Amino acid sequence: MLVLTRKPGESLMIGDDIEITVVTVSGDQVKLGINAPKHIDIHRKEIYVAIGSENKSASAGVTDLSGLFKLPPMK
């Protein structure tokens, strides 16, 4: 894990496309601004974990996917 110290108004870059800026620090809360391309999903970790859990539950027991796609015969 990389640990950085930043003050409000200071940023860090992840690659060339993602910028994370410290907006404010108040007590034990830090507000971050994230500037990233629209195709990149950004979630709080607890939401990300919940989405993964829901996806795993939804796919549990699904083993035969042959009926999902009915392709016409090739000519």
PyMOL commands that set and color helices and strands:
alter all, ss='L'
color gray80, all
select helices_A, chain A and resi 45-59
alter helices_A, ss='H'
color red, helices_A
select strands_A, chain A and resi 11-14+18-26+29-35
alter strands_A, ss='S'
color yellow, strands_A
deselect
rebuild
show_as cartoon
